[in-house]
Structures are given as structure tokens and as C-alpha cells.
Amino acid sequence: MRGLARLQRSVDTATCRVCVIGQGYVGLSVAAAAAIAGMRVDGVDVDAERVAGLSQGRNVVPGVADSLVSLAVDTGRIHFSTDAAIAAEADVVIICVPTPLVDHQPDLSAIESAGRQLATLLKPGSLVVLESTTYPGTTESVLRPLLETGGRRCGRDFLLAYSPERIDPGNVKFGLRNTPRVVGGVTPEATDVAATFYRHIVDDVETLSSCRAAEMAKLLENTFRMVNIALVNELAMLCATQDIDVWEVVRAAATKPFGFMPFYPGPGVGGHCIPLDPTYLSWQTRRDTGRRFHLVEMAQDINEQMPSYVADRVVEALNDQGKSVKGARIFALGVTYKANVGDMRESASLRVLAALHKRGAKVTFHDPYVASVSTKDMRLRRSALTDRALGDADCVLLLTPHSVYDPATLVDRAELLFDAQNAIPSRTAPSVVRL
Ligand SMILES: NC(=O)c1ccc[n+]([C@@H]2O[C@H](COP(=O)([O-])OP(=O)(O)OC[C@H]3O[C@@H](n4cnc5c(N)ncnc54)[C@H](O)[C@@H]3O)[C@@H](O)[C@H]2O)c1
């Protein structure tokens, strides 16, 4: 590629100018990390409110640490804009736009729109990296042709690579820096320059032979997780019929030092990655081979059953206490999809509450991160987490074990405590029923 030596030098020395398209959880994280590593960064987003907030130095993106944003802003090297034209100045352009499902099908419109915009903007001798999660072939067969519509040629005028983001929101042990990066380029030069860029912000970089392999690796990771959660969810239902404690079973199996990795049952899978990403793979399998990706589809079915299964188990637990679900006061704790994270996307908790409401229960909830929730037939404002609210409930239903929920207090106050997450260590308290 023309200008390769200059690009390599600027990336090597972290003097390259970077433009990150999409300032969500993924884009802001990488933009901030690059600024902290010494690069000049422009963060571009179509959301003017988000850009205005970030430009004032406020962290307006849930899930990104305030300290990361202020550290980056304090360098004076990061700026935010709604105008993608700034990408014309960049040596490295990173695309971190959403890839949702619409009508159960992948929606690549944000990648396509970014690609069309960049086609006339790319500086000769630049590198483009796609980070959004997507099915294999997107970088080379969808993004590349769009980037070339402005007359520039991949490999001759710009380099193109794929590197999936793997952040686990709320994970205090593994963040952007110590989670290894996977990078695959259209050409070896693209892989090489992209890997050099990521080595400034990530400790370990694993290079792959192609973009397709890197795209597939990301989908394998999330599909692996989704399928294993389904396995243990189905096992939980089986264990309940045999009066076996599934948590004890998983704990025992996990003592095997090889060939086993523990996954835990719960009210369903949430967040916007694990429930969605495997659909990219099953959709592509159907499109390209006409066949079904049976394992993915079965696992999705099992996980989708879990909210109503949890509701059934609560009904059963009330029944064992001689109470009917109709009119029962159920105080649900935690409605976000994951502990200590304020994200409601695809959270299974709402479906559990809706199922209990449908059966006549009087449902209330508390979540430190969520002020109100609504479903098709129900609107609820958060109730206060008080001893009285715990004591008044016919059933306290622990759905998401945020750290504000003190197990001893819950056991002490609740008449009946249904623990959907094995968060209550006391195995002897008669008032505790576990999933
Ligand atoms: N959040 C995660 O935990 C996570 C982890 C790994 C991978 N991913 C993947 O990374 C991608 C981005 O995820 P996210 O969580 O950051 O999404 P997000 O929805 O939080 O943010 C995306 C941002 O892109 C902006 N945007 C949309 N179209 C744009 C365009 N054409 N130009 C400029 N900005 C545009 C939106 O306004 C939004 O601010 C997705 O493909 C997602 O699946 C997310």
C-alpha cells in the first residue's frame, strides 16, 4: 500500500491520529484508551446529545468507568464530534457502531452507513478496523465494497482489519487492557498494523489469518456461553424434578481440573450480546446453506423457557406455604440483566415479573440502578428496600444479586425467599428456596 511505511511509523510510535466512529460502550472505551496511550483521538457519534455531554467532559455512556473518561479528557488529546468528516484526518479509523437484530435478522445498517461515509473521506495510507460484532464475511464482503465506492482500493489505498471487542461489562478482573485481543486483516500488512495499534492499549494481541476467522472467533465465544448456559438451565429443571441441588452438582463438577468449565442456571440470558450474537450465526447458516444451526436454536428455546419456569417455581413455593399466587405480594430484587450493572437490555427479570403479574400476583420491585419498569400490562415504580417491605412480602424474589442485597438481612426478614441465582449462602434456612 502507498504510504505504508508512514502509517507503520505513526502507529508504532503512537503518534497516529485516530478516529472512532460510534461512541457507545465499545467506541468510547477504545477512544479513551488510545488517548491515554498518547494518541490524538476524535470520537464521532450521530447522537448529538451524547457528543455534547462528552464534549463537556461528562461520562454519558452507561457502563464506561467515569475515571477512564476523565483520565482521557484530562490528556487534552480526545475530542468529540457529530461530523464524520473529521475521519479524513485520521491514520486509523475504528468502527464501533451497533449491530442489533431487527425482526430476528442481523441489521448491519449502521456499519453500512459508516462505510458509505468513510468511502469519500479516507486518507490515503490509512487503516480501518471494524470492531462491531457481526457474522463472518461482513468486513470483506459488506464493508470493503462500500469503502471502495469512493474510488479507493483496499490494499492499495487503505488497509482493512477486523478486531472484535470482548469487554465483559461490570467485570472488575478483566477489562480492555488485560483481555487479549484478536485481530485479523484482509492482508498481512493490515493484520500487522492493526496488531501494532492494539498493542498500545491491550497487553496481548493474537493475530489471525483473516477477518473471517476473527469474526467467527467472536461468535464462537458468545455462542459457547449461550449454549452452555442453556445446558445448565435444562439441567436445573431436571434436577428440580429429582430433588437434587443443581448448584451443588455444578460445584462438584467444577472440582475437575480439566475438561469442565462451570456455568450457572438463572432466570434467562440477558444483555445485548449473548442472547443476540448467536442469531447472527444461525441466520447466516440458514441463508448460506439452507440448514438450521440446531444447537443454537435449541439453546435459545431452553433459555427462553426460563422466565416462566422461575415464575412456576415461585408459584409452587407459595403453594407449599399454603398460599395462592393470586393476590400474593411478590417483592422482586434486581431487574437488570446482570449483578452490579445498570443495563436492562434483554433482561429476563421483566418476563418473570410479567408472568407472575399475569397470574394475579401483586408485584413490586427494587433495583438500585432502575427507577421504573414497564411491560405490556404493567408499569412499576421502584419500591424502597426496607425491612418492612421485605417482611410484608409473601415472597421476596431475588433475581439479580446486586451487592446491595445483604444475604443475612434477606434471610432474616423474608417470610419466603426465592433465590434464582444461588446468592444466599445459608443452605439450611427453611424460608429459602433455590432455583
Ligand atoms: N457493549 C458490549 O458489552 C459489547 C461487547 C462486545 C461487542 N459489542 C459490540 O460492539 C458494537 C457496539 O456496541 P456498543 O455497546 O458500544 O453499542 P452502543 O449502542 O452502546 O453504541 C453505539 C453508538 O454508535 C452510534 N452510532 C450508530 N450509528 C452510527 C454511525 N453511522 N456513525 C456514528 N455513530 C453511530 C450510536 O449513536 C451509539 O452511540 C456492537 O456490534 C456490539 O454488539 C458490544
The ligand as an SDF file (V2000), in Angstrom:
LIG
                    3D

 44 48  0  0  0  0  0  0  0  0999 V2000
  -21.3670   -3.4260   24.9590 N   0  0  0  0  0  0  0  0  0  0  0  0
  -20.7100   -4.5750   24.9920 C   0  0  0  0  0  0  0  0  0  0  0  0
  -20.5550   -5.1690   26.0490 O   0  0  0  0  0  0  0  0  0  0  0  0
  -20.1190   -5.1500   23.7370 C   0  0  0  0  0  0  0  0  0  0  0  0
  -19.1150   -6.1040   23.8760 C   0  0  0  0  0  0  0  0  0  0  0  0
  -18.5560   -6.6460   22.7510 C   0  0  0  0  0  0  0  0  0  0  0  0
  -19.0110   -6.2550   21.4940 C   0  0  0  0  0  0  0  0  0  0  0  0
  -20.0140   -5.3300   21.3710 N   0  0  0  0  0  0  0  0  0  0  0  0
  -20.4190   -4.9460   20.0100 C   0  0  0  0  0  0  0  0  0  0  0  0
  -19.8440   -3.6750   19.6940 O   0  0  0  0  0  0  0  0  0  0  0  0
  -20.7410   -2.9070   18.8770 C   0  0  0  0  0  0  0  0  0  0  0  0
  -21.0710   -1.5990   19.5610 C   0  0  0  0  0  0  0  0  0  0  0  0
  -21.6660   -1.8870   20.8110 O   0  0  0  0  0  0  0  0  0  0  0  0
  -21.9600   -0.7740   21.9160 P   0  0  0  0  0  0  0  0  0  0  0  0
  -22.3900   -1.4970   23.1470 O   0  0  0  0  0  0  0  0  0  0  0  0
  -20.8390    0.1790   22.0050 O   0  0  0  0  0  0  0  0  0  0  0  0
  -23.2110   -0.0560   21.2410 O   0  0  0  0  0  0  0  0  0  0  0  0
  -23.9670    1.2650   21.7470 P   0  0  0  0  0  0  0  0  0  0  0  0
  -25.3370    1.1390   21.2170 O   0  0  0  0  0  0  0  0  0  0  0  0
  -23.7000    1.4780   23.1920 O   0  0  0  0  0  0  0  0  0  0  0  0
  -23.2080    2.4420   20.9790 O   0  0  0  0  0  0  0  0  0  0  0  0
  -23.1420    2.5740   19.6000 C   0  0  0  0  0  0  0  0  0  0  0  0
  -23.0120    4.0610   19.2760 C   0  0  0  0  0  0  0  0  0  0  0  0
  -22.8780    4.1880   17.8670 O   0  0  0  0  0  0  0  0  0  0  0  0
  -23.6050    5.3200   17.4510 C   0  0  0  0  0  0  0  0  0  0  0  0
  -23.8510    5.2150   16.0080 N   0  0  0  0  0  0  0  0  0  0  0  0
  -24.7580    4.4540   15.3640 C   0  0  0  0  0  0  0  0  0  0  0  0
  -24.6190    4.6000   14.0340 N   0  0  0  0  0  0  0  0  0  0  0  0
  -23.5790    5.4540   13.8410 C   0  0  0  0  0  0  0  0  0  0  0  0
  -22.9550    5.9920   12.6950 C   0  0  0  0  0  0  0  0  0  0  0  0
  -23.3290    5.6500   11.4710 N   0  0  0  0  0  0  0  0  0  0  0  0
  -21.9550    6.8710   12.8680 N   0  0  0  0  0  0  0  0  0  0  0  0
  -21.5510    7.2280   14.1120 C   0  0  0  0  0  0  0  0  0  0  0  0
  -22.1070    6.7440   15.2430 N   0  0  0  0  0  0  0  0  0  0  0  0
  -23.1020    5.8570   15.1000 C   0  0  0  0  0  0  0  0  0  0  0  0
  -24.8200    5.3220   18.3350 C   0  0  0  0  0  0  0  0  0  0  0  0
  -25.4110    6.6080   18.4110 O   0  0  0  0  0  0  0  0  0  0  0  0
  -24.2280    4.8710   19.6770 C   0  0  0  0  0  0  0  0  0  0  0  0
  -23.8220    5.9610   20.4810 O   0  0  0  0  0  0  0  0  0  0  0  0
  -21.9410   -3.8130   18.6340 C   0  0  0  0  0  0  0  0  0  0  0  0
  -21.7300   -4.5430   17.4690 O   0  0  0  0  0  0  0  0  0  0  0  0
  -21.9130   -4.7510   19.8210 C   0  0  0  0  0  0  0  0  0  0  0  0
  -22.5570   -5.9820   19.5540 O   0  0  0  0  0  0  0  0  0  0  0  0
  -20.5570   -4.7610   22.4660 C   0  0  0  0  0  0  0  0  0  0  0  0
  1  2  1  0
  2  3  2  0
  2  4  1  0
  4  5  1  0
  4 44  2  0
  5  6  2  0
  6  7  1  0
  7  8  2  0
  8  9  1  0
  8 44  1  0
  9 10  1  0
  9 42  1  0
 10 11  1  0
 11 12  1  0
 11 40  1  0
 12 13  1  0
 13 14  1  0
 14 15  2  0
 14 16  1  0
 14 17  1  0
 17 18  1  0
 18 19  2  0
 18 20  1  0
 18 21  1  0
 21 22  1  0
 22 23  1  0
 23 24  1  0
 23 38  1  0
 24 25  1  0
 25 26  1  0
 25 36  1  0
 26 27  1  0
 26 35  1  0
 27 28  2  0
 28 29  1  0
 29 30  1  0
 29 35  2  0
 30 31  1  0
 30 32  2  0
 32 33  1  0
 33 34  2  0
 34 35  1  0
 36 37  1  0
 36 38  1  0
 38 39  1  0
 40 41  1  0
 40 42  1  0
 42 43  1  0
M  CHG  2   8   1  16  -1
M  END
$$$$
